[in-house]
């Protein structure tokens, strides 16, 4: 049985709200997971810089 072009378009348009609902549901799940994650703060390493003279390197 063949479907008219109008029925095919109407069927496609009827599924658009369902696809939008699924996309928003998945987006909401990822946002809730991201809210639970702990943000790691980047800190500068605590390194003591020692100045060495060129003459000391040759020895």
Secondary structure as the mmCIF struct_conf table of DSSP 4:
data_model
#
loop_
_struct_conf.conf_type_id
_struct_conf.id
_struct_conf.beg_label_comp_id
_struct_conf.beg_label_asym_id
_struct_conf.beg_label_seq_id
_struct_conf.end_label_comp_id
_struct_conf.end_label_asym_id
_struct_conf.end_label_seq_id
HELX_RH_AL_P HELX_RH_AL_P1 UNK A 5 UNK A 36
BEND BEND1 UNK A 37 UNK A 37
HELX_LH_PP_P HELX_LH_PP_P1 UNK A 38 UNK A 42
HELX_RH_AL_P HELX_RH_AL_P2 UNK A 54 UNK A 58
#
